Amino acid sequence: MDIAKVAAGSWVFPSCQYKPAFMDQKPEKGVPVSIELLSTYPPDTLYSNNVHILVRNAVISTEIMNKVLTIFMCHLMFSNPTIILSRLINMEMFNDSENGDLFLVEVLIKFESNPQEELLISEFVVLGHKDVPPSLLCHSADMKMQKDTFVHFLVTHRNFPQMIREFVQNMERVYDESGDENFGIIIVNYVTPLINVLTLLRQSRLKHWSVIDFQGPWEKTAAINIGIDSVKDPNDIIFITDLSIYYPSHLPETIRKHTFQGFSGFAPVIFYFSCHFNLLVDYYGTYSIYGYGLFSLYKSDWEVVGGMDSTRFKGKWGWEDNDLTDRVLTYGYALFRLVIRDFYHQNHTYSGLWDINST
């Protein structure tokens, strides 16, 4: 048995056509979109450092988790009886009684012939699909993982040199901790002397970066679109994000696992600190369940949905992310949401961020 085929995962599962039930529900104009979060197992209290805020994100039935894991391993062992389960790493679930429940299953396996070497299998599968017997799982034909896809972290920036410095340092830490070389950053720069940003990046440990000097009156949506347009490969992922964020080192990989070309976008849920929090004593804030400002799509799919609406939101700030979400759903894409631990936005002033006259 070819180990590479086992690692591909989908090779051992029957293929099926799957789309989440909410894809048939078109957004209502002016009404904020609410997308059900992916649940996770093992259950855990999500926190950011010392932030202990319980979020109901557990695959709260152990019975269903054990059932899916058992069937998953039966599929693998049918392809190769010498496979042994080392341990379950992670499981995510999207509850869908209409089209079948969707699961991300990640396990470490090994082979009897080489019990010292472990192999990670990571695969989205469906339980309860109408075209598959209830005792089997199937693999969604539109959700094939591309584990080496290049991910661009796109930020816009207006004269906040300290935030840019911290962002670059954050990305350096992600690079050092993950060893992932298939991601880079795009900075759309306004007002800050370009030479300062270039010097910072040239001295960094990052291998992939670019800076675009934004000209004319500052417009956030237009700046994002310029960054999107700068990416030429339709098979790259572009993740629009923000400054003053702490990024977990697994985030590039997590983005790849939930963004599928021609099928889905990914809008991870971030924790926002409130004003005047004390890092040494208490943490206050909220998970941005209804915010969609952090968003990934393949470049080819950004082109389909038209990027950000820089006409409607010219000179404005706010709701442009909800507008993007509406259009993504209207064009028939799925959108996956997941609360991620150790992923948070620190409070900062918004003075001067959007236009010269801001206060």
C-alpha positions in Angstrom: 0.0 0.0 0.0 1.4 3.4 -1.0 1.8 5.5 2.1 1.3 8.7 0.0 -2.1 7.5 -1.0 -3.1 6.9 2.7 -1.8 10.4 3.5 -4.0 11.8 0.9 -6.9 10.5 2.9 -9.6 11.0 0.3 -8.3 8.1 -1.7 -9.9 5.7 0.8 -13.3 7.3 1.0 -16.1 7.2 -1.6 -16.6 10.6 -3.2 -19.8 12.5 -2.8 -21.3 15.9 -3.7 -21.8 17.9 -0.5 -22.7 21.5 0.3 -23.8 22.8 3.7 -27.5 23.5 4.0 -27.0 27.2 4.6 -25.6 27.6 1.1 -29.3 27.4 -0.1 -30.3 30.3 2.1 -29.5 33.6 0.4 -28.6 36.5 2.7 -31.3 39.2 3.3 -30.0 42.7 2.5 -29.4 44.8 5.5 -29.6 41.9 7.9 -26.3 40.7 9.6 -25.3 37.2 8.5 -25.0 34.5 11.2 -23.1 31.4 10.3 -23.0 28.4 12.6 -19.6 27.8 14.0 -17.7 24.6 13.6 -17.7 22.6 16.8 -14.5 20.9 18.0 -13.3 17.9 19.9 -11.7 17.4 22.4 -13.9 19.9 24.3 -11.9 22.7 25.7 -12.3 26.1 27.4 -11.1 28.5 24.8 -8.8 31.2 26.1 -6.1 33.6 25.0 -3.2 33.3 27.5 -5.1 34.0 30.8 -8.4 34.7 29.2 -10.9 32.1 30.5 -14.1 32.6 28.5 -16.1 29.5 27.8 -17.4 29.3 24.2 -19.9 26.6 23.4 -17.8 25.0 20.6 -17.5 21.4 21.8 -18.8 18.5 19.8 -20.6 18.4 23.3 -21.8 14.1 22.3 -18.8 11.8 22.8 -20.9 9.1 21.3 -21.0 10.7 17.9 -17.2 11.5 18.0 -16.4 7.8 18.8 -18.8 6.6 16.0 -17.1 8.9 13.4 -13.6 7.9 14.6 -14.5 4.2 14.4 -15.9 4.4 10.9 -13.0 6.6 9.8 -10.4 4.1 11.0 -12.4 1.2 9.4 -12.0 3.0 6.1 -8.3 3.4 6.6 -7.8 -0.2 7.7 -9.8 -1.5 4.8 -7.2 0.1 2.5 -4.3 -1.3 4.7 -5.0 -3.7 7.6 -1.6 -2.9 9.1 -2.6 0.6 10.1 -2.7 1.4 13.8 -4.3 4.4 15.4 -1.9 6.4 17.5 -4.3 9.1 18.7 -7.0 11.5 17.7 -5.5 15.0 17.2 -8.6 17.0 16.4 -12.1 16.7 15.3 -14.4 19.4 14.0 -18.1 19.1 13.2 -20.7 21.1 11.2 -24.1 19.9 12.2 -26.3 19.5 9.0 -29.3 17.3 9.3 -30.4 18.0 5.7 -27.2 17.1 3.8 -25.2 15.1 6.3 -23.0 16.1 9.2 -19.6 17.4 8.1 -16.5 16.4 10.1 -12.8 17.3 9.9 -11.0 14.3 11.4 -7.2 14.5 12.1 -5.5 11.4 13.4 -1.9 10.2 13.8 -1.5 6.7 12.5 1.4 4.2 12.2 2.0 0.9 10.5 2.8 -2.4 12.0 5.9 -2.6 9.8 7.3 0.7 11.2 5.6 1.5 14.6 8.1 4.3 15.3 7.0 6.5 12.5 3.7 8.4 12.7 1.7 9.8 9.8 -0.9 12.6 10.1 -4.2 12.0 8.2 -6.4 15.1 8.0 -9.6 14.8 6.0 -13.1 16.3 5.8 -15.8 13.6 5.6 -19.6 13.5 5.7 -21.7 11.2 7.8 -25.4 10.7 6.8 -25.1 11.7 3.1 -28.1 10.6 1.1 -26.0 8.8 -1.5 -23.9 6.8 1.0 -25.0 4.0 3.4 -25.3 5.2 7.0 -22.4 3.0 8.1 -20.0 4.7 5.8 -18.3 8.1 5.5 -17.8 9.9 2.2 -15.4 12.6 1.1 -16.7 15.8 -0.3 -15.5 16.1 -3.9 -15.2 19.9 -3.6 -13.1 19.8 -0.4 -9.7 18.5 -1.5 -7.0 19.8 0.8 -4.0 21.5 -0.8 -1.5 21.4 2.1 1.2 23.4 0.3 -1.0 26.3 -1.0 0.7 29.7 -0.6 -1.1 32.0 1.8 -0.8 35.7 1.6 -1.5 37.7 4.8 -2.8 41.1 3.5 -2.9 44.1 5.8 -3.5 47.8 5.1 -1.6 50.4 7.0 -1.8 54.1 7.6 1.0 55.7 9.5 1.2 53.3 12.5 4.9 52.2 12.4 4.8 50.5 15.8 1.9 48.3 14.7 3.7 47.4 11.5 6.8 46.5 13.5 4.7 44.3 15.8 2.9 42.7 12.9 6.2 41.8 11.2 7.6 40.4 14.5 4.4 38.3 14.9 4.8 36.9 11.4 8.5 36.1 12.1 7.4 34.2 15.2 4.8 32.2 13.2 7.6 31.4 10.6 10.0 30.3 13.3 7.6 28.2 15.3 5.8 26.5 12.4 8.7 26.1 9.9 6.0 26.9 7.2 7.6 28.6 4.2 4.5 28.7 2.1 3.1 32.0 3.4 4.0 35.6 3.1 2.8 39.1 3.8 1.5 42.0 1.7 1.5 45.5 3.2 -0.5 48.2 1.5 1.3 51.2 2.9 0.0 54.8 3.2 1.7 57.9 4.6 4.4 56.0 6.5 7.7 56.7 4.6 8.1 53.7 2.3 11.8 53.3 3.0 11.2 52.7 6.7 8.8 49.8 5.9 11.2 48.3 3.3 14.1 48.5 5.7 12.1 46.7 8.4 11.2 43.9 6.0 14.6 43.6 4.5 16.0 43.1 8.0 13.3 40.6 9.0 13.5 36.8 8.8 10.6 36.5 6.5 11.3 35.1 3.1 8.2 36.3 1.3 6.9 39.8 1.5 5.8 42.8 -0.6 4.9 46.4 0.0 2.6 48.5 -2.1 2.7 52.3 -1.8 -0.9 53.5 -1.7 -1.4 56.8 -3.5 -4.3 59.3 -3.2 -7.0 59.7 -0.4 -7.0 56.8 2.0 -9.7 54.2 1.4 -9.5 50.9 3.2 -11.6 48.9 0.8 -9.7 50.2 -2.2 -6.4 49.5 -0.4 -7.5 45.9 0.2 -8.4 45.5 -3.5 -5.0 46.8 -4.6 -3.4 44.1 -2.4 -5.7 41.4 -3.8 -4.9 42.5 -7.4 -1.1 42.3 -6.7 -1.4 38.5 -6.3 -1.1 36.9 -9.8 -1.4 33.2 -9.1 -5.1 32.2 -9.1 -4.2 29.2 -7.0 -2.9 31.2 -4.0 -5.0 32.0 -0.9 -5.4 35.6 0.2 -6.2 36.2 3.9 -7.3 39.8 4.6 -6.4 40.6 8.2 -5.5 43.4 10.6 -2.7 44.8 12.6 -2.3 44.5 16.4 -3.2 40.8 16.3 -1.5 37.9 18.0 -1.4 35.0 15.5 -1.0 31.4 16.6 1.7 29.6 14.7 -0.7 27.1 13.1 -2.8 29.7 11.4 -1.5 29.4 7.9 -2.2 25.6 8.0 -5.6 26.2 9.6 -6.5 28.7 6.8 -5.6 26.0 4.2 -7.7 23.4 5.9 -10.9 25.5 5.7 -10.5 27.4 2.4 -11.3 25.4 -0.7 -11.0 26.7 -4.2 -14.3 27.3 -6.0 -16.2 26.1 -2.9 -15.6 28.0 0.4 -14.1 30.9 2.2 -12.9 31.0 5.8 -13.7 33.7 8.5 -12.0 32.7 11.8 -13.4 34.1 15.0 -11.0 36.3 16.9 -11.1 37.5 20.5 -11.2 41.3 20.9 -9.9 42.8 24.1 -11.9 45.6 25.7 -10.4 49.0 26.5 -8.2 49.4 29.6 -7.6 45.7 30.2 -4.9 44.8 32.7 -2.5 42.2 31.3 -1.4 41.2 34.8 -4.8 40.9 36.5 -7.9 40.5 34.4 -8.8 40.2 30.8 -12.1 41.5 29.4 -13.4 41.3 25.9 -15.5 39.3 23.5 -15.3 36.8 20.6 -16.3 38.6 17.4 -19.0 36.1 16.4 -20.7 38.5 14.0 -17.5 40.1 12.6 -16.2 39.0 9.3 -13.2 41.3 8.9 -10.7 38.4 8.8 -11.4 36.5 5.6 -9.7 34.1 3.3 -10.5 33.1 -0.3 -8.5 31.7 -3.2 -7.4 34.5 -5.6 -9.6 33.0 -8.3 -12.6 33.3 -6.0 -11.8 36.8 -4.9 -12.1 37.7 -8.6 -15.5 35.9 -8.9 -17.0 37.9 -5.9 -15.4 41.1 -7.0 -13.2 41.8 -4.0 -14.3 44.6 -1.6 -17.0 47.0 -2.7 -14.8 50.2 -2.9 -17.7 52.2 -4.4 -20.4 51.6 -1.8 -17.9 52.0 1.0 -15.9 54.9 -0.3 -15.0 57.1 2.6 -16.8 54.8 5.1 -15.6 52.3 7.7 -17.8 49.5 9.0 -20.1 46.8 7.5 -17.8 46.3 4.5 -17.0 42.8 5.8 -20.7 42.0 6.1 -21.2 43.1 2.5 -18.4 40.8 1.4 -19.9 37.9 3.3 -23.3 38.5 1.7 -21.8 38.4 -1.8 -19.7 35.3 -1.0 -22.9 33.5 0.0 -24.9 34.9 -2.9 -22.3 33.5 -5.3 -22.9 30.1 -3.9 -19.8 29.7 -1.7 -19.8 28.0 1.7 -18.3 29.9 4.6 -16.6 28.2 7.5 -16.2 29.8 10.9 -14.1 28.5 13.8 -13.2 30.0 17.1 -9.4 29.7 17.4 -7.6 29.8 20.7 -4.6 32.1 21.2 -5.8 34.3 18.4 -6.7 37.8 19.6 -6.8 41.5 18.7 -5.4 44.0 21.2 -7.3 47.2 21.7 -5.9 50.4 20.1 -6.9 53.8 19.0 -8.6 54.2 15.7 -7.7 57.8 15.4 -6.2 58.7 12.0 -6.6 55.2 10.6 -9.0 55.9 7.8 -8.6 59.5 6.6 -6.6 62.6 7.3 -9.4 64.3 9.2 -10.1 61.4 11.6 -10.0 62.2 15.2 
